[in-house]
Structure formats: C-alpha cells, structure tokens
C-alpha cells in the first residue's frame, strides 16, 4: 500500500508526523510521503517515525501555484528538504498565506462574524515553518458555533464566489516545477480532476512536469483511467495517494485508502529527473532496510 499524498499539522492536517505514521502503519501503508502545503517542516519527524515503524518514507511537498486565478497544486517528491533556495521560496509562499487568511478574517468581520486572527494564526506565528490555510478559518467558524461543519464553512463563506473568499497570490506553475527540480525532486500535478484544467496539462509537461496524480480519493475509475491515458500520451509518470488530513470534511477517511500501484512507484524512483543523489540514496537505503 503506497500513499504519496498526506498532510500533517505542519499545514492543514490534524495529525502530528508521529500520529500520521502510526495511523499509516495501522492501515497497512508500506510507503508514505508527507506532502504538506508549502512547507517541508514535518519531513524530518515523519522520516524518523516511519523508520521506527518500518515504513519507507519519501520526502514530499505540495506547492500551490496560480494561473488565471486558479490554484494549481504541484506535488514534489525525492527533493532535498534542506535546499536553501527552496526554503526561501517556501517562506515567501507561507507569508502570502498568512496575509490572505488575515484578509479573509477581515471580510468575515465586516459581515458580522468576529474571529480573532492572532488566535487562529497562533501556530504559524509560533512556528513560521507552519503553513496556514483556509481550513484553519473553517475550524474556527465551527468552534465559534457559526456553522456545524467545516464543509458548511467553505460552502457559505470560504470558496470562490462566497463573501469571505480572497483570491490567492502565488508563483506560476512553471516556476514551481523549476523550484522542485532545482531541489533535486520530481514534480507531479496534484488531483487534476479537482483542478478541471486538463487542457493545461500538455503545456505543463512542456515546462517540465514529470508526472500526474492519476490515483486520488476524488478520482473515480473513469478519471483515473483518463489521467493514466494522458500521462502515457505525454510520456509522464503517475503518482497517487489518499490526500489524508485526518479531517472528516477534507480528504480521505484513512491513509492508504487510495494507493499507487507498485510498478508506477518504481518508475518514479528510477526517474532521471531525481537529481539530488544524497536524498535519493537515503530513500533507497530506507527501502532496502525494510525489505
């Protein structure tokens, strides 16, 4: 069972790295990647926790790019989490997230819903490596009794077209792909079925995209087959995972509920795009130790 898309408390997940690894182990996951939004802060702790549980760990991230005001999420794998240029880029991304959340809270206040921005943002204030996101506002709205669920919070206030929504600012997809490559990793388009911009995939491939996330919680068999066919036509690899957040309103119910086939994973590991040999060797050594 191979799950290459999960989140921790370093972004919008609700499990610590150790808790996530334990849940993955209980679910039967044998290969796990933590792909927090715009941060690699959980990778070291997740790697240690996975080693203790004999789970193969893959360094990962999910970086948000923007094109025509649409969010394009790019997954990065086998990258160097200590890459100085990458860390500087991610710090700027996270600061934009903080500013966006403050603006959304201000919009809610103008609409008569008072939330304390500093309280919501406290984990990111205490640790700037933590990436804040809209689920933090949604959970605060639930806690304050304004809505019953985080899904309701999004539907009423936080998605495009609703009163508190603020468009995201971010780097172009080609820039994000280049940043991942510069850090020695491979880049995969996350959950393209949710993006709904299939016409953009050939252009992304031309700018260096390495893979497509064909296997995802929100992809049915038809969607998975479609993205596998697109990947084959464009000579791209495929990735997959549960998008687990430990949040009943966001993503899968358990890690490993969506799994990448082993043959596709082995193709990723052999990818010539993985240029950071030090971290490729570490990942492969973990695999050998677990075999």
C-alpha positions in Angstrom: 0.0 0.0 0.0 1.7 3.2 -1.2 0.3 6.6 -0.2 2.2 9.6 -1.6 -0.3 12.3 -0.6 -0.8 13.1 3.1 -0.8 16.1 5.4 0.2 16.9 9.0 -0.2 19.7 11.5 2.6 21.5 9.7 -0.1 22.6 7.2 -3.8 21.8 7.2 -3.7 18.2 8.5 -4.8 17.3 12.1 -2.1 14.6 12.9 1.4 15.2 14.0 4.0 13.4 11.9 4.2 10.6 14.5 0.4 10.3 14.7 0.2 10.1 10.9 2.9 7.4 10.7 1.1 5.4 13.4 -2.2 5.6 11.5 -0.5 4.7 8.3 1.1 1.7 9.9 -2.3 0.6 11.3 -3.8 1.0 7.9 -1.2 -1.2 6.2 0.7 1.5 4.4 4.2 0.4 3.5 5.4 3.6 1.6 4.4 7.0 2.8 5.0 10.6 1.8 4.1 13.7 3.7 3.1 16.4 1.3 2.3 19.4 3.4 1.3 22.7 1.7 4.3 25.0 1.1 6.4 23.5 3.8 8.8 20.6 4.5 8.7 21.2 8.2 7.3 17.8 9.1 9.6 15.7 6.9 12.4 15.0 9.4 10.0 14.0 12.1 7.9 11.9 9.7 11.1 10.2 8.4 12.1 9.2 11.9 8.6 8.0 12.8 8.4 5.9 9.6 11.8 4.4 10.2 10.7 3.3 13.7 7.6 1.6 12.2 9.5 0.1 9.2 7.6 2.3 6.7 9.5 3.5 3.7 9.4 7.3 3.7 9.5 9.6 0.7 10.3 13.3 1.1 7.4 15.3 -0.3 5.6 18.6 -0.6 2.5 20.2 -2.2 3.2 23.7 -3.5 0.4 26.0 -4.6 0.9 27.7 -8.0 -1.6 30.1 -9.5 -2.7 30.5 -13.1 -5.6 32.7 -14.2 -6.7 32.9 -10.5 -6.9 29.1 -10.4 -5.0 27.2 -7.8 -2.7 24.6 -9.4 -1.2 22.2 -6.8 2.2 20.7 -7.7 3.5 17.8 -5.7 7.2 17.4 -5.3 9.0 14.1 -4.4 12.5 13.0 -3.5 13.6 16.6 -3.1 16.2 18.0 -0.7 14.3 19.5 2.3 17.3 21.5 3.2 17.7 23.2 -0.2 18.3 26.9 0.7 16.7 28.3 -2.4 13.6 26.1 -1.9 13.3 27.1 1.7 13.5 30.8 0.9 10.8 30.4 -1.8 8.5 28.5 0.6 8.9 31.2 3.3 7.6 33.7 0.8 4.7 31.4 -0.1 3.8 30.9 3.6 3.8 34.7 4.2 1.4 35.2 1.4 -0.8 32.5 3.0 -0.8 34.5 6.3 -1.7 37.7 4.6 -4.6 36.0 2.7 -6.0 34.5 5.9 -5.9 37.9 7.6 -7.8 39.4 4.7 -10.4 36.7 4.8 -10.9 37.1 8.5 -11.3 40.9 7.9 -14.0 40.2 5.4 -15.8 37.9 7.8 -15.7 40.7 10.5 -17.2 43.1 8.0 -20.0 40.6 7.5 -20.7 40.5 11.3 -18.6 37.3 12.1 -15.9 38.2 14.5 -12.9 35.8 14.7 -9.6 36.6 16.3 -6.9 36.4 13.7 -4.0 36.1 16.1 -5.6 33.1 17.8 -6.3 31.4 14.5 -2.8 32.1 13.2 -1.0 31.3 16.5 0.6 28.1 15.3 2.1 29.8 12.3 3.2 32.8 14.4 4.9 30.5 16.9 6.5 28.5 14.1 6.9 30.3 10.8 7.6 27.0 9.1 3.9 26.1 9.6 1.7 26.8 6.6 -1.8 28.3 7.3 -4.8 27.6 5.1 -8.5 28.1 4.8 -9.3 25.0 6.9 -8.0 26.9 9.9 -10.7 29.5 9.5 -13.3 26.8 8.8 -12.4 25.1 12.1 -12.6 28.4 14.0 -16.1 29.0 12.5 -17.2 25.6 13.7 -15.7 26.2 17.2 -17.5 29.6 17.5 -20.8 28.0 16.5 -21.3 29.9 13.3 -21.5 26.7 11.2 -21.9 23.0 12.0 -19.1 21.6 9.9 -16.0 22.8 8.1 -17.7 21.8 4.8 -20.5 24.2 5.6 -18.0 26.9 6.4 -16.4 26.5 3.0 -19.8 26.4 1.2 -21.1 29.5 2.9 -18.1 31.7 3.2 -14.7 30.5 2.0 -14.8 29.2 -1.6 -14.7 31.3 -4.8 -17.8 33.3 -5.2 -18.7 33.4 -1.5 -18.5 36.6 0.6 -15.2 36.0 2.5 -13.2 34.5 -0.4 -9.9 36.2 -1.3 -8.1 35.1 -4.4 -4.7 33.5 -3.8 -1.4 35.1 -4.9 1.4 32.7 -5.9 4.0 31.6 -8.3 3.3 30.4 -11.8 3.2 26.6 -12.3 6.4 26.6 -14.4 8.2 28.4 -11.6 7.1 25.9 -9.0 8.1 23.0 -11.2 11.5 24.6 -11.7 11.9 25.1 -7.9 11.2 21.4 -7.3 13.7 20.4 -9.9 16.3 22.8 -8.5 15.9 21.0 -5.2 16.6 17.7 -6.9 13.0 16.4 -7.0 10.3 15.4 -9.4 7.1 17.4 -10.0 3.6 15.9 -10.3 0.3 17.7 -10.9 -2.0 17.1 -7.9 -5.6 15.8 -8.2 -6.2 17.1 -11.8 -9.8 16.0 -11.6 -10.4 18.7 -9.0 -8.5 21.3 -11.0 -10.6 20.7 -14.1 -8.0 22.2 -16.5 -6.9 19.2 -18.5 -6.2 21.4 -21.5 -3.3 22.9 -19.5 -1.5 19.5 -18.9 0.4 19.4 -22.2 1.8 22.9 -21.6 2.8 21.9 -18.0 4.5 18.8 -19.4 6.4 21.0 -21.9 7.6 23.2 -19.0 9.0 20.2 -17.1 6.1 18.4 -15.3 7.2 14.8 -14.6 4.0 13.1 -13.5 0.3 13.3 -13.0 -1.6 12.2 -9.8 -3.9 9.8 -11.5 -4.8 8.0 -8.3 -6.6 10.3 -5.8 -9.5 10.0 -3.3 -11.7 12.2 -5.5 -10.9 10.3 -8.8 -13.2 7.5 -9.7 -12.1 4.7 -12.0 -13.0 6.7 -15.1 -11.0 9.7 -14.1 -8.0 7.5 -13.1 -8.1 5.8 -16.5 -8.3 9.2 -18.2 -5.3 10.6 -16.4 -3.3 7.4 -16.9 -4.0 7.8 -20.7 -3.0 11.4 -20.7 0.2 10.6 -18.8 1.1 7.8 -21.3 0.4 10.1 -24.2 2.7 12.8 -22.8 5.3 10.3 -21.5 4.7 11.3 -17.9 4.8 9.1 -14.8 1.8 8.8 -12.5 1.5 9.3 -8.7 -1.2 8.7 -6.2 -2.4 9.0 -2.7 -5.2 9.5 -0.3 -4.8 13.2 0.4 -5.4 12.3 4.1 -5.9 15.2 6.5 -7.5 13.4 9.5 -10.4 15.7 8.9 -13.8 14.1 8.1 -14.7 17.1 5.9 -11.5 17.1 4.0 -9.9 14.3 2.1 -9.9 10.5 2.7 -11.0 8.7 5.9 -7.8 6.9 6.4 -4.2 6.9 5.0 -3.7 4.3 2.3 -7.4 4.4 1.2 -6.0 5.3 -2.3 -2.8 3.5 -3.2 -0.3 3.9 -6.1 0.5 0.6 -7.9 4.0 -0.6 -7.1 5.1 -0.6 -10.7 4.2 3.1 -11.0 6.1 3.8 -7.8 9.2 2.0 -9.0 9.1 4.1 -12.2 9.1 7.2 -10.1 12.1 6.0 -8.1 14.0 5.4 -11.4 13.1 8.8 -12.8 16.1 10.6 -14.3 14.6 13.9 -13.0 15.7 12.9 -9.5 19.0 14.8 -9.4 19.7 15.0 -5.7 21.6 11.8 -5.3 22.2 12.2 -1.5 18.4 12.1 -0.7 17.7 9.5 -3.4 20.3 7.2 -1.7 18.7 7.9 1.7 15.3 7.0 0.5 16.5 3.9 -1.2 18.5 2.8 1.8 15.3 3.1 3.8 13.6 0.8 1.3 16.4 -1.8 1.5 16.3 -1.8 5.3 12.6 -2.5 5.2 12.7 -5.3 2.6 
